[in-house]
């Protein structure tokens, strides 16, 4: 049935367009909603003149107070949040008192922005923290570590990779100022800060989490496959360098605090396993520690009865209390009370580190293989980012395997660890020594030097482990077949490289030989010790390394910052042969003994040249010569000590052709060192020139009576 005319008309009306007439406005639709309103006033609370404001409150140039800035941090606009962060710096820079009174509020408000989705906000926040942290005392910053790490570890697992990488940059800042709080509980299962941070690192590197079985593979994270391909070289470098710093702080924490009174002494940890008892090593380690040159507050002698006139508020030093625990931190004392130790507790000690090393093993190898072609290219071009990535991976390897090999007692586990470490070194060995093939670049040279030092250190750990670990006959995997040959080859190449460094020879035609720095020399000491103390299975070039070490120590200038370290190290090598508790393989031939004699004879000249400029080095020399004289019966050449009589005379006084008697450096050093010099002169014995020189020097001084007592 045809539709009616009315229906057809209504249907056409839906699509008809009304004609606009000139001067007439557009007609409103029939379903339009009226949104107009009428009001007598408009209320703007933030701008109301009726609100009373504190005119004395500190404000920024935009007249924003601290509370205003806190509220702006929650604004939906990223630019407003960024401006609020910049405003905090402006406000706190102009009014430092606000920081102390509002620190908690400030940290709780800003820490939430660590995972902000806007890159400019995160960058502004990181710059603000870099400016803020140095202005806050560490003891005030540590209580807020939980708040910082709560939001930072959350950002480590963010879906966006750039936020995860920025979270690592914040962790780098925390590791610089509050490292103990960041690594706390890192080797324990639970919700501790360090455990969550380490889990975040492994998640970013797609290495899995640490909640797998102790001896099995770690379980992969849910985002492992996504994250593995989302990191570029620069981002991966940030993660690797941060993980290296994290592990360095984590594995270096020990139960016993270090001797804080002797920061200038070298670390001799590599000698500990070569003494029959730990007590014997401790005594030997303290033999040459400077004690007269350390700065200490005034001391008061104990009296049976109290002195009522003594001012009890005067600060004094009580040395006996130091051994009881005055240098232990609050965190270390808490661990003792809890009966736990983060570094060595039960199954979470070396077993955890060993499991972590095996988890990262494939990641470290794959990273090196990916970066090596662009770093060690024959055309001489070096990709700096890739080179730094290799160094960071080598540092992670060093931190993990050095911690395992120093603490692991089980021979089988040590052998497995050594096999894993050796597999990494086998990939690196074809490029060693790492050197430039093209034009000279300072940054590339520094990177390759660091990589060479790490390779030498890792090789020395393998040598030391193979020598010190007891194995049944024919059961040592490091001294069998191809493994033994490759280890000997690595040892030989490392010894040649060390000799080159000590002699100042260049590694390539494009580089010039450079003198060693104190940092480089200290890093070489474990390697040098491993080479010169090698057993007959690895003594390929130990004699050459020992001779190069002694010659280098003799040739270093007395004014050099390296002189004190060389004196102490060589002095300890000489004294080791006089230690009845030492069970190493330190052998000295006739040529080396002659070099030792020449080195000892040059020490009086060092005393004269040092004068009062390096009191710690002067004290080390005096203590060494005193101990050397006391143990001269066990020296290869006992006559060495007696030849020092004539050489030590100028230290007290000299006779000038025109000026007559001139006092030597003895008169310029503190009284404690003067007593050591007098002890040495008395031990050496009477001499036609020495005794009159000492007597004339101490005449009329406080040490005259002391000299008479020890000389008679």
Buried (B, 14 or more C-beta within 10 A) or exposed (E): EEEEEEEEEEEEEEEEEEEEEEEEEEEEEEEEEEEEEEEEEEEEEEEEEEEEEEEEEBBBEEEBBBEBBBBBBEEEEBEBBBBBBBBBBBBBEEBEEBBEEBBEEBBEBBBBBBBBEBEEBBBBBBEBBEEBBEEBEEEEBBEBBEBBBBBBBBBBBBEEBEBBBBBBBBBBBBBBBBBBBBBBBBBBEEEBBBBBBBBBBBBBBBBBBBEBEEEEEBEBBEBBEEBBEBBEBEBBBBBBBBBBBBBBBBBBBEEEEEEEBBEBBBEBBBBBBBBEEEEBBEEBBEBBBBBBBBEEEEEEEEEEEEEEEEEEEEEEEEEEEBEEEEBBEEEBEEBEEEEBBBBBBEEBBBBBBBBBBBBBBEBBBEBBEBBBEBBBEEEEEBBEBBBBBBBBBBBBBBBBBBBBBBBBEEBEBBBBBBEBBBEBBEEBBEBBBBBBBBEEBEEBBEBBBBBBBBBBBBBBBBBBBBBBBEBEEEEBBBBEEEBBEBBBEBBBBBBBBBBBBBEEEEBEEBBEEEBBEBEBBBBBBBBBBBBBBBBEBBBBBBBBBBBBBBBBBBEBEBEBBBBBBBBBBBBBBBBBBBBEEBEBBBBBEEEBBBBBBEBBBBBBEBBBBBBEEBBBBBBBBBBBBBBBBEBBEEBBBEEBBEBBBEBBBBBBBBEEEEEEEEEBBBBEBEEBBBBBBBBBBBBBEEBEBBBEBBBEBBEEEEBEEBBEEEBE
